């Protein structure tokens, strides 16, 4: 599940910011960074979920046993 993804280019982001490009939005400067962070968080959450042992008799306290 781990692919090499290009890192966010901060120098290019600064240059684009100086040119007046928008920070957010579909073509925003920070959009690739936000996408990369979101994907990393989701992948970590999925890895954690899949690595947990399956236990029987799980309760959420909602009803009596």
mmCIF file of the N, C-alpha and C atoms, coordinates in Angstrom:
data_MODEL
# 
_entry.id   MODEL 
# 
loop_
_atom_site.group_PDB 
_atom_site.id 
_atom_site.type_symbol 
_atom_site.label_atom_id 
_atom_site.label_alt_id 
_atom_site.label_comp_id 
_atom_site.label_asym_id 
_atom_site.label_entity_id 
_atom_site.label_seq_id 
_atom_site.pdbx_PDB_ins_code 
_atom_site.Cartn_x 
_atom_site.Cartn_y 
_atom_site.Cartn_z 
_atom_site.occupancy 
_atom_site.B_iso_or_equiv 
_atom_site.pdbx_formal_charge 
_atom_site.auth_seq_id 
_atom_site.auth_comp_id 
_atom_site.auth_asym_id 
_atom_site.auth_atom_id 
_atom_site.pdbx_PDB_model_num 
ATOM 1   N N  . UNK A 1 1  ? 0.797   -1.195  0.000  1.00 0.00 ? 1  UNK A N  1 
ATOM 2   C CA . UNK A 1 1  ? 0.000   0.000   0.000  1.00 0.00 ? 1  UNK A CA 1 
ATOM 3   C C  . UNK A 1 1  ? 0.842   1.263   0.000  1.00 0.00 ? 1  UNK A C  1 
ATOM 4   N N  . UNK A 1 2  ? 2.124   1.131   0.191  1.00 0.00 ? 2  UNK A N  1 
ATOM 5   C CA . UNK A 1 2  ? 2.959   2.323   0.248  1.00 0.00 ? 2  UNK A CA 1 
ATOM 6   C C  . UNK A 1 2  ? 3.575   2.580   -1.115 1.00 0.00 ? 2  UNK A C  1 
ATOM 7   N N  . UNK A 1 3  ? 3.215   3.691   -1.698 1.00 0.00 ? 3  UNK A N  1 
ATOM 8   C CA . UNK A 1 3  ? 3.774   4.113   -2.970 1.00 0.00 ? 3  UNK A CA 1 
ATOM 9   C C  . UNK A 1 3  ? 4.633   5.336   -2.713 1.00 0.00 ? 3  UNK A C  1 
ATOM 10  N N  . UNK A 1 4  ? 5.626   5.519   -3.553 1.00 0.00 ? 4  UNK A N  1 
ATOM 11  C CA . UNK A 1 4  ? 6.414   6.735   -3.467 1.00 0.00 ? 4  UNK A CA 1 
ATOM 12  C C  . UNK A 1 4  ? 5.644   7.852   -4.133 1.00 0.00 ? 4  UNK A C  1 
ATOM 13  N N  . UNK A 1 5  ? 5.322   8.870   -3.373 1.00 0.00 ? 5  UNK A N  1 
ATOM 14  C CA . UNK A 1 5  ? 4.599   10.015  -3.903 1.00 0.00 ? 5  UNK A CA 1 
ATOM 15  C C  . UNK A 1 5  ? 5.525   11.216  -3.858 1.00 0.00 ? 5  UNK A C  1 
ATOM 16  N N  . UNK A 1 6  ? 5.445   12.072  -4.842 1.00 0.00 ? 6  UNK A N  1 
ATOM 17  C CA . UNK A 1 6  ? 6.304   13.254  -4.803 1.00 0.00 ? 6  UNK A CA 1 
ATOM 18  C C  . UNK A 1 6  ? 5.938   14.143  -3.620 1.00 0.00 ? 6  UNK A C  1 
ATOM 19  N N  . UNK A 1 7  ? 6.956   14.665  -2.980 1.00 0.00 ? 7  UNK A N  1 
ATOM 20  C CA . UNK A 1 7  ? 6.719   15.529  -1.835 1.00 0.00 ? 7  UNK A CA 1 
ATOM 21  C C  . UNK A 1 7  ? 6.243   16.895  -2.304 1.00 0.00 ? 7  UNK A C  1 
ATOM 22  N N  . UNK A 1 8  ? 5.600   17.603  -1.414 1.00 0.00 ? 8  UNK A N  1 
ATOM 23  C CA . UNK A 1 8  ? 5.104   18.940  -1.704 1.00 0.00 ? 8  UNK A CA 1 
ATOM 24  C C  . UNK A 1 8  ? 6.296   19.864  -1.925 1.00 0.00 ? 8  UNK A C  1 
ATOM 25  N N  . UNK A 1 9  ? 6.271   20.621  -2.997 1.00 0.00 ? 9  UNK A N  1 
ATOM 26  C CA . UNK A 1 9  ? 7.369   21.523  -3.348 1.00 0.00 ? 9  UNK A CA 1 
ATOM 27  C C  . UNK A 1 9  ? 7.093   22.906  -2.755 1.00 0.00 ? 9  UNK A C  1 
ATOM 28  N N  . UNK A 1 10 ? 7.705   23.181  -1.610 1.00 0.00 ? 10 UNK A N  1 
ATOM 29  C CA . UNK A 1 10 ? 7.464   24.442  -0.915 1.00 0.00 ? 10 UNK A CA 1 
ATOM 30  C C  . UNK A 1 10 ? 7.990   25.637  -1.704 1.00 0.00 ? 10 UNK A C  1 
ATOM 31  N N  . UNK A 1 11 ? 9.121   25.460  -2.380 1.00 0.00 ? 11 UNK A N  1 
ATOM 32  C CA . UNK A 1 11 ? 9.690   26.557  -3.162 1.00 0.00 ? 11 UNK A CA 1 
ATOM 33  C C  . UNK A 1 11 ? 8.740   26.965  -4.285 1.00 0.00 ? 11 UNK A C  1 
ATOM 34  N N  . UNK A 1 12 ? 8.202   25.988  -4.977 1.00 0.00 ? 12 UNK A N  1 
ATOM 35  C CA . UNK A 1 12 ? 7.249   26.270  -6.048 1.00 0.00 ? 12 UNK A CA 1 
ATOM 36  C C  . UNK A 1 12 ? 5.985   26.916  -5.476 1.00 0.00 ? 12 UNK A C  1 
ATOM 37  N N  . UNK A 1 13 ? 5.552   26.459  -4.319 1.00 0.00 ? 13 UNK A N  1 
ATOM 38  C CA . UNK A 1 13 ? 4.365   27.036  -3.687 1.00 0.00 ? 13 UNK A CA 1 
ATOM 39  C C  . UNK A 1 13 ? 4.593   28.510  -3.354 1.00 0.00 ? 13 UNK A C  1 
ATOM 40  N N  . UNK A 1 14 ? 5.772   28.837  -2.850 1.00 0.00 ? 14 UNK A N  1 
ATOM 41  C CA . UNK A 1 14 ? 6.077   30.235  -2.538 1.00 0.00 ? 14 UNK A CA 1 
ATOM 42  C C  . UNK A 1 14 ? 6.099   31.096  -3.796 1.00 0.00 ? 14 UNK A C  1 
ATOM 43  N N  . UNK A 1 15 ? 6.673   30.557  -4.866 1.00 0.00 ? 15 UNK A N  1 
ATOM 44  C CA . UNK A 1 15 ? 6.706   31.297  -6.131 1.00 0.00 ? 15 UNK A CA 1 
ATOM 45  C C  . UNK A 1 15 ? 5.294   31.556  -6.648 1.00 0.00 ? 15 UNK A C  1 
ATOM 46  N N  . UNK A 1 16 ? 4.447   30.553  -6.579 1.00 0.00 ? 16 UNK A N  1 
ATOM 47  C CA . UNK A 1 16 ? 3.072   30.708  -7.050 1.00 0.00 ? 16 UNK A CA 1 
ATOM 48  C C  . UNK A 1 16 ? 2.294   31.678  -6.162 1.00 0.00 ? 16 UNK A C  1 
ATOM 49  N N  . UNK A 1 17 ? 2.583   31.659  -4.868 1.00 0.00 ? 17 UNK A N  1 
ATOM 50  C CA . UNK A 1 17 ? 1.933   32.590  -3.946 1.00 0.00 ? 17 UNK A CA 1 
ATOM 51  C C  . UNK A 1 17 ? 2.319   34.031  -4.280 1.00 0.00 ? 17 UNK A C  1 
ATOM 52  N N  . UNK A 1 18 ? 3.589   34.236  -4.599 1.00 0.00 ? 18 UNK A N  1 
ATOM 53  C CA . UNK A 1 18 ? 4.053   35.574  -4.966 1.00 0.00 ? 18 UNK A CA 1 
ATOM 54  C C  . UNK A 1 18 ? 3.430   36.045  -6.280 1.00 0.00 ? 18 UNK A C  1 
ATOM 55  N N  . UNK A 1 19 ? 3.073   35.116  -7.148 1.00 0.00 ? 19 UNK A N  1 
ATOM 56  C CA . UNK A 1 19 ? 2.430   35.462  -8.421 1.00 0.00 ? 19 UNK A CA 1 
ATOM 57  C C  . UNK A 1 19 ? 0.943   35.741  -8.241 1.00 0.00 ? 19 UNK A C  1 
ATOM 58  N N  . UNK A 1 20 ? 0.417   35.484  -7.045 1.00 0.00 ? 20 UNK A N  1 
ATOM 59  C CA . UNK A 1 20 ? -0.981  35.790  -6.764 1.00 0.00 ? 20 UNK A CA 1 
ATOM 60  C C  . UNK A 1 20 ? -1.939  34.628  -6.939 1.00 0.00 ? 20 UNK A C  1 
ATOM 61  N N  . UNK A 1 21 ? -1.417  33.425  -7.040 1.00 0.00 ? 21 UNK A N  1 
ATOM 62  C CA . UNK A 1 21 ? -2.279  32.253  -7.184 1.00 0.00 ? 21 UNK A CA 1 
ATOM 63  C C  . UNK A 1 21 ? -3.010  31.986  -5.865 1.00 0.00 ? 21 UNK A C  1 
ATOM 64  N N  . UNK A 1 22 ? -4.218  31.469  -5.952 1.00 0.00 ? 22 UNK A N  1 
ATOM 65  C CA . UNK A 1 22 ? -5.039  31.198  -4.767 1.00 0.00 ? 22 UNK A CA 1 
ATOM 66  C C  . UNK A 1 22 ? -4.425  30.085  -3.915 1.00 0.00 ? 22 UNK A C  1 
ATOM 67  N N  . UNK A 1 23 ? -4.623  30.191  -2.601 1.00 0.00 ? 23 UNK A N  1 
ATOM 68  C CA . UNK A 1 23 ? -4.120  29.165  -1.686 1.00 0.00 ? 23 UNK A CA 1 
ATOM 69  C C  . UNK A 1 23 ? -4.959  27.896  -1.733 1.00 0.00 ? 23 UNK A C  1 
ATOM 70  N N  . UNK A 1 24 ? -6.273  28.061  -1.724 1.00 0.00 ? 24 UNK A N  1 
ATOM 71  C CA . UNK A 1 24 ? -7.184  26.925  -1.652 1.00 0.00 ? 24 UNK A CA 1 
ATOM 72  C C  . UNK A 1 24 ? -8.023  26.843  -2.914 1.00 0.00 ? 24 UNK A C  1 
ATOM 73  N N  . UNK A 1 25 ? -8.770  25.772  -3.034 1.00 0.00 ? 25 UNK A N  1 
ATOM 74  C CA . UNK A 1 25 ? -9.627  25.572  -4.188 1.00 0.00 ? 25 UNK A CA 1 
ATOM 75  C C  . UNK A 1 25 ? -9.071  24.477  -5.071 1.00 0.00 ? 25 UNK A C  1 
ATOM 76  N N  . UNK A 1 26 ? -9.748  24.241  -6.171 1.00 0.00 ? 26 UNK A N  1 
ATOM 77  C CA . UNK A 1 26 ? -9.382  23.132  -7.047 1.00 0.00 ? 26 UNK A CA 1 
ATOM 78  C C  . UNK A 1 26 ? -7.957  23.267  -7.590 1.00 0.00 ? 26 UNK A C  1 
ATOM 79  N N  . UNK A 1 27 ? -7.557  24.453  -7.943 1.00 0.00 ? 27 UNK A N  1 
ATOM 80  C CA . UNK A 1 27 ? -6.216  24.693  -8.480 1.00 0.00 ? 27 UNK A CA 1 
ATOM 81  C C  . UNK A 1 27 ? -5.343  25.468  -7.497 1.00 0.00 ? 27 UNK A C  1 
ATOM 82  N N  . UNK A 1 28 ? -5.661  25.391  -6.207 1.00 0.00 ? 28 UNK A N  1 
ATOM 83  C CA . UNK A 1 28 ? -4.944  26.156  -5.196 1.00 0.00 ? 28 UNK A CA 1 
ATOM 84  C C  . UNK A 1 28 ? -3.545  25.633  -4.925 1.00 0.00 ? 28 UNK A C  1 
ATOM 85  N N  . UNK A 1 29 ? -2.755  26.487  -4.313 1.00 0.00 ? 29 UNK A N  1 
ATOM 86  C CA . UNK A 1 29 ? -1.367  26.154  -4.008 1.00 0.00 ? 29 UNK A CA 1 
ATOM 87  C C  . UNK A 1 29 ? -1.284  25.021  -2.983 1.00 0.00 ? 29 UNK A C  1 
ATOM 88  N N  . UNK A 1 30 ? -2.138  25.052  -1.978 1.00 0.00 ? 30 UNK A N  1 
ATOM 89  C CA . UNK A 1 30 ? -2.071  24.064  -0.896 1.00 0.00 ? 30 UNK A CA 1 
ATOM 90  C C  . UNK A 1 30 ? -2.870  22.791  -1.170 1.00 0.00 ? 30 UNK A C  1 
ATOM 91  N N  . UNK A 1 31 ? -3.594  22.740  -2.265 1.00 0.00 ? 31 UNK A N  1 
ATOM 92  C CA . UNK A 1 31 ? -4.430  21.579  -2.571 1.00 0.00 ? 31 UNK A CA 1 
ATOM 93  C C  . UNK A 1 31 ? -3.634  20.269  -2.607 1.00 0.00 ? 31 UNK A C  1 
ATOM 94  N N  . UNK A 1 32 ? -2.461  20.213  -3.275 1.00 0.00 ? 32 UNK A N  1 
ATOM 95  C CA . UNK A 1 32 ? -1.701  18.952  -3.260 1.00 0.00 ? 32 UNK A CA 1 
ATOM 96  C C  . UNK A 1 32 ? -1.240  18.545  -1.859 1.00 0.00 ? 32 UNK A C  1 
ATOM 97  N N  . UNK A 1 33 ? -0.878  19.527  -1.036 1.00 0.00 ? 33 UNK A N  1 
ATOM 98  C CA . UNK A 1 33 ? -0.435  19.224  0.324  1.00 0.00 ? 33 UNK A CA 1 
ATOM 99  C C  . UNK A 1 33 ? -1.585  18.685  1.162  1.00 0.00 ? 33 UNK A C  1 
ATOM 100 N N  . UNK A 1 34 ? -2.751  19.301  1.040  1.00 0.00 ? 34 UNK A N  1 
ATOM 101 C CA . UNK A 1 34 ? -3.929  18.840  1.776  1.00 0.00 ? 34 UNK A CA 1 
ATOM 102 C C  . UNK A 1 34 ? -4.297  17.426  1.341  1.00 0.00 ? 34 UNK A C  1 
ATOM 103 N N  . UNK A 1 35 ? -4.229  17.168  0.049  1.00 0.00 ? 35 UNK A N  1 
ATOM 104 C CA . UNK A 1 35 ? -4.532  15.830  -0.474 1.00 0.00 ? 35 UNK A CA 1 
ATOM 105 C C  . UNK A 1 35 ? -3.553  14.803  0.082  1.00 0.00 ? 35 UNK A C  1 
ATOM 106 N N  . UNK A 1 36 ? -2.272  15.139  0.083  1.00 0.00 ? 36 UNK A N  1 
ATOM 107 C CA . UNK A 1 36 ? -1.246  14.227  0.580  1.00 0.00 ? 36 UNK A CA 1 
ATOM 108 C C  . UNK A 1 36 ? -1.449  13.937  2.070  1.00 0.00 ? 36 UNK A C  1 
ATOM 109 N N  . UNK A 1 37 ? -1.757  14.957  2.855  1.00 0.00 ? 37 UNK A N  1 
ATOM 110 C CA . UNK A 1 37 ? -1.997  14.769  4.288  1.00 0.00 ? 37 UNK A CA 1 
ATOM 111 C C  . UNK A 1 37 ? -3.240  13.922  4.550  1.00 0.00 ? 37 UNK A C  1 
ATOM 112 N N  . UNK A 1 38 ? -4.296  14.174  3.795  1.00 0.00 ? 38 UNK A N  1 
ATOM 113 C CA . UNK A 1 38 ? -5.536  13.420  3.962  1.00 0.00 ? 38 UNK A CA 1 
ATOM 114 C C  . UNK A 1 38 ? -5.331  11.950  3.624  1.00 0.00 ? 38 UNK A C  1 
ATOM 115 N N  . UNK A 1 39 ? -4.645  11.683  2.517  1.00 0.00 ? 39 UNK A N  1 
ATOM 116 C CA . UNK A 1 39 ? -4.397  10.298  2.123  1.00 0.00 ? 39 UNK A CA 1 
ATOM 117 C C  . UNK A 1 39 ? -3.522  9.577   3.141  1.00 0.00 ? 39 UNK A C  1 
ATOM 118 N N  . UNK A 1 40 ? -2.521  10.259  3.681  1.00 0.00 ? 40 UNK A N  1 
ATOM 119 C CA . UNK A 1 40 ? -1.650  9.646   4.684  1.00 0.00 ? 40 UNK A CA 1 
ATOM 120 C C  . UNK A 1 40 ? -2.427  9.325   5.955  1.00 0.00 ? 40 UNK A C  1 
ATOM 121 N N  . UNK A 1 41 ? -3.305  10.235  6.366  1.00 0.00 ? 41 UNK A N  1 
ATOM 122 C CA . UNK A 1 41 ? -4.112  10.002  7.568  1.00 0.00 ? 41 UNK A CA 1 
ATOM 123 C C  . UNK A 1 41 ? -5.069  8.835   7.373  1.00 0.00 ? 41 UNK A C  1 
ATOM 124 N N  . UNK A 1 42 ? -5.707  8.777   6.212  1.00 0.00 ? 42 UNK A N  1 
ATOM 125 C CA . UNK A 1 42 ? -6.636  7.677   5.944  1.00 0.00 ? 42 UNK A CA 1 
ATOM 126 C C  . UNK A 1 42 ? -5.907  6.340   5.870  1.00 0.00 ? 42 UNK A C  1 
ATOM 127 N N  . UNK A 1 43 ? -4.730  6.333   5.261  1.00 0.00 ? 43 UNK A N  1 
ATOM 128 C CA . UNK A 1 43 ? -3.960  5.099   5.170  1.00 0.00 ? 43 UNK A CA 1 
ATOM 129 C C  . UNK A 1 43 ? -3.518  4.630   6.559  1.00 0.00 ? 43 UNK A C  1 
ATOM 130 N N  . UNK A 1 44 ? -3.104  5.555   7.411  1.00 0.00 ? 44 UNK A N  1 
ATOM 131 C CA . UNK A 1 44 ? -2.703  5.197   8.774  1.00 0.00 ? 44 UNK A CA 1 
ATOM 132 C C  . UNK A 1 44 ? -3.887  4.660   9.564  1.00 0.00 ? 44 UNK A C  1 
ATOM 133 N N  . UNK A 1 45 ? -5.041  5.282   9.394  1.00 0.00 ? 45 UNK A N  1 
ATOM 134 C CA . UNK A 1 45 ? -6.243  4.818   10.089 1.00 0.00 ? 45 UNK A CA 1 
ATOM 135 C C  . UNK A 1 45 ? -6.623  3.412   9.625  1.00 0.00 ? 45 UNK A C  1 
ATOM 136 N N  . UNK A 1 46 ? -6.537  3.171   8.331  1.00 0.00 ? 46 UNK A N  1 
ATOM 137 C CA . UNK A 1 46 ? -6.863  1.856   7.791  1.00 0.00 ? 46 UNK A CA 1 
ATOM 138 C C  . UNK A 1 46 ? -5.868  0.808   8.279  1.00 0.00 ? 46 UNK A C  1 
ATOM 139 N N  . UNK A 1 47 ? -4.580  1.141   8.284  1.00 0.00 ? 47 UNK A N  1 
ATOM 140 C CA . UNK A 1 47 ? -3.564  0.209   8.778  1.00 0.00 ? 47 UNK A CA 1 
ATOM 141 C C  . UNK A 1 47 ? -3.807  -0.143  10.242 1.00 0.00 ? 47 UNK A C  1 
ATOM 142 N N  . UNK A 1 48 ? -4.157  0.852   11.041 1.00 0.00 ? 48 UNK A N  1 
ATOM 143 C CA . UNK A 1 48 ? -4.438  0.614   12.457 1.00 0.00 ? 48 UNK A CA 1 
ATOM 144 C C  . UNK A 1 48 ? -5.661  -0.279  12.621 1.00 0.00 ? 48 UNK A C  1 
ATOM 145 N N  . UNK A 1 49 ? -6.690  0.015   11.862 1.00 0.00 ? 49 UNK A N  1 
ATOM 146 C CA . UNK A 1 49 ? -7.921  -0.773  11.943 1.00 0.00 ? 49 UNK A CA 1 
ATOM 147 C C  . UNK A 1 49 ? -7.666  -2.225  11.550 1.00 0.00 ? 49 UNK A C  1 
ATOM 148 N N  . UNK A 1 50 ? -6.908  -2.438  10.484 1.00 0.00 ? 50 UNK A N  1 
ATOM 149 C CA . UNK A 1 50 ? -6.652  -3.798  10.014 1.00 0.00 ? 50 UNK A CA 1 
ATOM 150 C C  . UNK A 1 50 ? -5.696  -4.562  10.921 1.00 0.00 ? 50 UNK A C  1 
ATOM 151 N N  . UNK A 1 51 ? -4.856  -3.852  11.674 1.00 0.00 ? 51 UNK A N  1 
ATOM 152 C CA . UNK A 1 51 ? -3.900  -4.533  12.541 1.00 0.00 ? 51 UNK A CA 1 
ATOM 153 C C  . UNK A 1 51 ? -4.501  -4.913  13.898 1.00 0.00 ? 51 UNK A C  1 
ATOM 154 N N  . UNK A 1 52 ? -5.682  -4.392  14.222 1.00 0.00 ? 52 UNK A N  1 
ATOM 155 C CA . UNK A 1 52 ? -6.319  -4.726  15.491 1.00 0.00 ? 52 UNK A CA 1 
ATOM 156 C C  . UNK A 1 52 ? -6.826  -6.166  15.444 1.00 0.00 ? 52 UNK A C  1 
ATOM 157 N N  . UNK A 1 53 ? -6.678  -6.833  16.568 1.00 0.00 ? 53 UNK A N  1 
ATOM 158 C CA . UNK A 1 53 ? -7.165  -8.202  16.651 1.00 0.00 ? 53 UNK A CA 1 
ATOM 159 C C  . UNK A 1 53 ? -8.686  -8.199  16.733 1.00 0.00 ? 53 UNK A C  1 
ATOM 160 N N  . UNK A 1 54 ? -9.280  -9.173  16.101 1.00 0.00 ? 54 UNK A N  1 
ATOM 161 C CA . UNK A 1 54 ? -10.734 -9.303  16.143 1.00 0.00 ? 54 UNK A CA 1 
ATOM 162 C C  . UNK A 1 54 ? -11.099 -9.983  17.455 1.00 0.00 ? 54 UNK A C  1 
ATOM 163 N N  . UNK A 1 55 ? -11.956 -9.336  18.210 1.00 0.00 ? 55 UNK A N  1 
ATOM 164 C CA . UNK A 1 55 ? -12.379 -9.906  19.479 1.00 0.00 ? 55 UNK A CA 1 
ATOM 165 C C  . UNK A 1 55 ? -13.884 -10.101 19.446 1.00 0.00 ? 55 UNK A C  1 
ATOM 166 N N  . UNK A 1 56 ? -14.314 -11.169 20.044 1.00 0.00 ? 56 UNK A N  1 
ATOM 167 C CA . UNK A 1 56 ? -15.736 -11.434 20.115 1.00 0.00 ? 56 UNK A CA 1 
ATOM 168 C C  . UNK A 1 56 ? -16.364 -10.677 21.264 1.00 0.00 ? 56 UNK A C  1 
ATOM 169 N N  . UNK A 1 57 ? -17.671 -10.631 21.262 1.00 0.00 ? 57 UNK A N  1 
ATOM 170 C CA . UNK A 1 57 ? -18.420 -10.069 22.371 1.00 0.00 ? 57 UNK A CA 1 
ATOM 171 C C  . UNK A 1 57 ? -18.070 -8.601  22.633 1.00 0.00 ? 57 UNK A C  1 
ATOM 172 N N  . UNK A 1 58 ? -18.052 -7.818  21.603 1.00 0.00 ? 58 UNK A N  1 
ATOM 173 C CA . UNK A 1 58 ? -17.809 -6.383  21.775 1.00 0.00 ? 58 UNK A CA 1 
ATOM 174 C C  . UNK A 1 58 ? -19.129 -5.683  22.057 1.00 0.00 ? 58 UNK A C  1 
ATOM 175 N N  . UNK A 1 59 ? -19.095 -4.759  22.993 1.00 0.00 ? 59 UNK A N  1 
ATOM 176 C CA . UNK A 1 59 ? -20.300 -4.024  23.353 1.00 0.00 ? 59 UNK A CA 1 
ATOM 177 C C  . UNK A 1 59 ? -20.005 -2.537  23.332 1.00 0.00 ? 59 UNK A C  1 
ATOM 178 N N  . UNK A 1 60 ? -21.018 -1.776  23.041 1.00 0.00 ? 60 UNK A N  1 
ATOM 179 C CA . UNK A 1 60 ? -20.871 -0.329  23.095 1.00 0.00 ? 60 UNK A CA 1 
ATOM 180 C C  . UNK A 1 60 ? -21.596 0.272   24.292 1.00 0.00 ? 60 UNK A C  1 
ATOM 181 N N  . UNK A 1 61 ? -22.160 -0.557  25.142 1.00 0.00 ? 61 UNK A N  1 
ATOM 182 C CA . UNK A 1 61 ? -22.846 -0.079  26.326 1.00 0.00 ? 61 UNK A CA 1 
ATOM 183 C C  . UNK A 1 61 ? -24.261 0.394   26.063 1.00 0.00 ? 61 UNK A C  1 
ATOM 184 N N  . UNK A 1 62 ? -24.762 0.199   24.880 1.00 0.00 ? 62 UNK A N  1 
ATOM 185 C CA . UNK A 1 62 ? -26.084 0.688   24.504 1.00 0.00 ? 62 UNK A CA 1 
ATOM 186 C C  . UNK A 1 62 ? -27.197 -0.181  25.091 1.00 0.00 ? 62 UNK A C  1 
ATOM 187 N N  . UNK A 1 63 ? -26.981 -1.483  25.107 1.00 0.00 ? 63 UNK A N  1 
ATOM 188 C CA . UNK A 1 63 ? -28.041 -2.366  25.594 1.00 0.00 ? 63 UNK A CA 1 
ATOM 189 C C  . UNK A 1 63 ? -27.457 -3.392  26.562 1.00 0.00 ? 63 UNK A C  1 
ATOM 190 N N  . UNK A 1 64 ? -28.364 -4.062  27.287 1.00 0.00 ? 64 UNK A N  1 
ATOM 191 C CA . UNK A 1 64 ? -27.917 -5.093  28.219 1.00 0.00 ? 64 UNK A CA 1 
ATOM 192 C C  . UNK A 1 64 ? -27.536 -6.343  27.455 1.00 0.00 ? 64 UNK A C  1 
ATOM 193 N N  . UNK A 1 65 ? -26.690 -7.102  28.075 1.00 0.00 ? 65 UNK A N  1 
ATOM 194 C CA . UNK A 1 65 ? -26.217 -8.345  27.487 1.00 0.00 ? 65 UNK A CA 1 
ATOM 195 C C  . UNK A 1 65 ? -27.235 -9.443  27.638 1.00 0.00 ? 65 UNK A C  1 
# 
